[in-house]
Amino acid sequence: MTKTERRFAEWIERNRLPLFCVAVTILALFARLMMFPMESGDYTRFLQPWFEKVKANGGLRGLGTPFGDYNMLYRLLIALFTYIPADPLWVYKGFSVLFDFLLAGSCALLVRELSGNDNHKAAFAYAGVLLLPTVCLDSSCWAQCDSVYVFFCVLSLLMYLRGRYVLCFLCFGFALSFKLQTVFLLPFYVYAYIREKRFSVLHCLIVPLVLVATALPCVLAGRPFTELFAVYKYQMSEYPRMMLNYAGVWNLVVGEPGSDHYNVLAPYAVALALTALGALCMIFLNNKARDDRITVLRYAFLFAFTCVMFLPAMHERYDYIYMILGLMLAVLDKKTLLPFAAIVLVGLQSYSCFLFRIEVDWTALTAVNIAAYAGYLACIVGPLLRKRTGDGAPGSGLAAE
């Protein structure tokens, strides 16, 4: 090796971490751009017509015209998109891809916080998010915006860990302003409120204030204020099916996703989901030992997974939030690697069923998903059931003073 080659190799070795992140960024962006030309069914049936309607009505002036079944903040964004001189397909996808990278960065920050400033684990989380197949498909094939609300959810957890509760609930409010699925994180905050006793109910009032503030442009343009909350009620009843391409427990009861029986089973499903969440909360509260900070991630993940597993009318993309939390957990806790690999495969299959119309054995896929859920219960709940007391005073010590 020449002296110049040696210096170059030493430079690469010294800067391997930033170079790794740069390489992953370039590869992830290239992979996404290759997917941009694809038009999903959701784009052709919903996103594109909404764009054309609001543009025909004058962009921001068209906000007073009813269109779409998304919340008011996303409608405002669609109106702003109409001023960008580009193909709307690329505008939608470009916006979501931007948040893919922001989400990856926020996950890296959260993992670094939880790992004691371990930059290597943070880099693995960054790369994992960007190359997770469901994340790529969601933004670049589907033109969906799940990375946006989950980005704010991750920031909310990061602010919670740092004891900055105003910012925590501000981020939670922005997440909820984008997607109703933010509520899958709510059980964790209920648990944290009871266990930690560090933030007030008054902090929670920030959330509706954010919802109102982000809805103001549409309200001022002529939409009724009641629509701010009516849209969430509509979304909950829009698809009266027990399952919609998600491999949850109800597939074992109703068979292929989309089968009827919703009116009969949905109330029981909601009751069962709430009972499961309550049982988890009780188990976590019974743990008198001082938990480590990764407990924030463990509990938030398991609460979210439980919601999607047991609630009715779950779409395949509703796994997005717990998939991201699960990835960070896998980086920090190697015991969860196997169940994480299982939920990734389940998610990829269910996404591909919608996007590429592949045939899916829903019974087998559901069995794998339930097995993964059981694996997480063994990793997270199992130790608490085996040892219900430990060192330290009551209180988990999860957040900063």
N, C-alpha and C positions, 0 to 999 in steps of 0.2 A: 504493500500500500504506500502510495506517495505521501509526502508531507501535506499536500493540499487535500488529498482524499481523507487523510486522518483527521484533519481539522474539520472537514465537512461532516464526517461521521460523528465526531465529538459534538459538533453543533446540533446535529439531529438528536443525539442522545440526550443532550441537555434540554432541548426544547421538544421532547417527544410528546408531552401532554398537549401543549397548544397546537402542535402540528397534527396530532391525532384528531383534535376537535375541528380544525380547519378542513382536514380531509373528509371527515364525516359530514360536515356542513355542505361541502361541494357535492359529494356523492348523493346525499339526501335531497338536495335541491335538483340535481340532474334527474334523479329517479322520479321526482314529482312532476317536473316539466314534461317528461315523457308521457305522463298520464293525463295531462291537461286536455288533449283533444276529445277525450271520452265524454259523452253526454249521458248522465244517469237518468233514470226515469223520474226521480225527484226534480231534477233540473228542468226537463222538458215539460213536466206536468205542472210544476209549481213555481220554481224560482224564476225561470225565464218569463212566463206570463206575468208574474208580479212585477218584474222589472219593466216589461213593456207597457203595462198598464200605468204605473206611476210615472214613467217617462212621458207617455202620451198626455198625462194630466198636468205636466209642467214640473216634474221633479219634486222639489220641496213643496211647491204649491199643491201637488197631488196627494200630500199626506192626509188631507181631509177626506180622500176617497177611500172607501173600504177595499182592502186587498189583503190577501194572505191570512194565515192563521197563526203567524208568529207574533211575538210581543212587539210593543211599540218601538223599543230601541232598535230592534233589527229592521223594522220597517223604515225607520229614519236612515239607517245605513243603506238600505236599498235605494232610497231616494237620493242619497249622496252618490251612490255608485253610478247613477244615470248621468252625472256630469263628467265621468271619466271617459275619454275618447278611446275606448277599447272594446273588444268583444266582451259582452256581459259574462260569458262563461269564464273567461280568464280573470275578470274582475272579481267574481265570486270566489273562485279558487285561489286567486292571489291573496285575497284578504285572509282566507282560512289558513293558507300556507304560512303567511306572516306569523299567525298565532301558533302554528306548529313549532316554529323556532322560538317564539317567546315562551311557549309552554315548556319546551326542552330546557331553556335557560332557567325558568322558575323551578323546575324539578331539580336541576343541578344545584341551585341555591339551597333548596330544602334538604337535599341529601347531604350537602356539605355541612349544613347546620346540625343535622342529626348525627353525623359521623365524626364530629370533632374536627372539622376543617380538613377532611380527607379529600384532596383535589382529584385523586384517581377515581374514587367512587363517584364524585360529582361528574366527572367526565364520562364515566360509564352510563350514568343516568341520562346525561345529555344525549349521548349516542343512541341509547336504548329507545328513548322517546322518538327521536327522529327516524329511526329505522324500524320501529314497531309497525308491522304490516297494517294493522287496523287504523293507526294514525295516518299513514300514507293514503290508504284507500278512502278514509273519511273525507279528507280535504281535497285530494287531487283527482280522485275518480268521482266521488259522490257530490262534491261541491257543498258539503255540509260544514257547519261551524262549531262542532263540539269542542274543538281545541280552544275556542274563545272562552266559553263558560268554565271549562276545567282549568284553564290558565288562572282565572280569578279565584277558583276554589283552592288551587295550590298556594297562591299568594295569601289567601285567607288563613290557611293552616300555618304558613310561615310567620305571618304577623301574630297569630295566636301563640306560637312558640316563643316569640320575642316579647310577649306580654303587651303588644301594641293593639289593644282591643278595638279602638276606634277604626284603625285601618283594617283590622280583621273583618269587622262587620261591614265596612265600606266595600271591601272586595267581595264579600258574600253577597251584598246587595247588587253589585254589578253582575256577578255570575247569575243570580236569579233573574235579573233584567234580560238576560240572553236566553236562558233555558230553565224550564221548570224542573229539570232533572237535578238541579242544584240541591233540591230538598233531600236527596240521598245523603247529603253531608249533615243535614240537620240533626239526626239522632246523636251524632258525635258531640255536637255543641250542647245538646240537652244533657248528655252525660257529663261533659266538662263543667257545665254550670253547677250541677249538683255536687260533683266530686271536688272540683278545684275551688269554687266559691271566690273566684278572682275577678270576674266581670259581672256587670249588673244587667238586669233586664233592660235598663235604659240604653245600654249599648245596642241591644237588638232592635231598638226603634230606628236605628240608622238604616236598616234594611228597607222598610217601607218608604222612608224618605228618599232613598236612592231610586226606588221604583217610580215614585211620583216625579222626581226631577228628570229622569230619563224619558218619561212619557210626555213631558210638557210640550215639546215641539209638535207632536201629533195632536195633543189636546188643543193647542193654540191654532192648529190648522183646521180644526173642526170636528175631530173625533170626540165622542162622549167620554168623560172621565171614567165612567163605570166600565168602559171597555178594557181599561188597564187590568182589572181583576177578572173580568168576564172571559178574557182570552185564555187564562189559565184554567178556568172551569171548563171551557170548551175543549181545551187540549186533553183534559182528563177523561172526557166522554166521547172524544172524536172517533175512536176506534174501539167499539165494544166487543173485544175479543180477549180471551184469556191470555193468549200469547201471540206475538207478531214477530216471527223469526228470531225469537230468543229461546235458548235451551234451558228454560226454567222448570221448576217442579211440575207445573200444570200441564206440560206436554205429556206427562205420564197419565194424566187423567182425561184430557180432551183429545189426545192424539196430535195430528198434524197442526202446527200453529195456524190460527185463523178459524179453527172450528168454533161453532157456537156453543152455548152453555154459559155465556157471560153473566146474564141476569141471575142465574141460579147460583153460580160459584163465586162471583166477584166479592160479595159481602163477606163470605167465609174466608176468601183469600186475604182480604184486607185485615180481618180480625187475626188470622194466623200470622201475617207479617208483623203486625203490631205486637203480638204476643212474643214472637221470636226476638224482636228488637228489645222488648222489655226484659226478656230473660237474659239476653246478653248484657244489658245495662246492670241488672242485678248481680250477675256474676262478676262484672268488672268492679262494681261498687263494693262487693264483698272482699275484694283483694285489698288487704290492709298493708301489704308491703309497698315500699316506695318503688314505683315503676321507673324504668329508664325513659329517656325522651323519645325513643323510637315507638313507645306505646301510643303516642299521638297517631302515628301512621298506621300501626296495627289495628287500633280500634276504629279509626275513620274508615279504613279499608273494609273491615269486616261488617260494619254497619251498612255501608253502601252496597256491598255484595249481597247482604241479607235482604235489603229492600228489593233489589232487582230480581233476586232468586224467587221470592215468595209473592210479590205483588202481581196483580193481573195487568193485562194490556201492556206488557213490556216489549219494546222494540229491541232489535239487535244492537242498535247504537247506544242503548242505555247502559251498556257495559263499559262505556268509554271512561267514566270517572274512576271506577274501581280498577280498570285495567292499568291506568296511569299510576294510581296509588300502589297497585300490586307490583308494578315494575320497580318503583323506588324501594319497596319493601324487599324485593328479591335482591337488589343491589346491597342492601344493608343487612339482610338476614338470609343466609344461604339455605336455611331449612325450608324456605318457601319457594325455592327455585322450581321444584317439580310441579307443585300445583299451579304455579304461575305459567309454566310452559303449557299446562293443560288448558287454562282459560284463554291463552293466546290462540291455541289451535281451535278451540270452540268458537272464539270470536271471528277468526279468519274464515271458518266454514260458514258461519251464519251471515257474515258480510257478503261472502262470495255467492251465497244463495240468492241474495237480492240483486247484486251488481252483475253477476255473470250467469245467473240462472242455472247453477249447478244443482244436481240432485243431492239431497242431504238426508241421511238417516237420522231423523230427529230423536228417535228413541236412544240410539247409541250416543248421539251428541249430548243429549240430556244426562245420560248416565255418566259420561266423562265430566260434565260440568258439576254434577252433584258430588262426584268423587273428589273433584278439586275443592269444592266447598268444604267437604268433610276433612280434607287434608289441611285446609286453613284452620278449621276448628281445632284439629289436633295440635297444630303449631301454636295457636294463640290462646284458645280456651283451655286446652288440655292441661297445661302446667298450672293454671289457676285452680282447676278442680282437684288436682293432685295435692296442691299445697295452698291452702286458703289463708295462711298467715305467714308473716315473714318479718325481717328486720325493718326497723324504721317506724316512724309514727304514721298514723292514718293520713292519707293524702298522697297523691301520686307524684307531685313535684314535676309535672310535665312542662309547665310554662314558667317563664321568667318572672321574677318578682316585679 
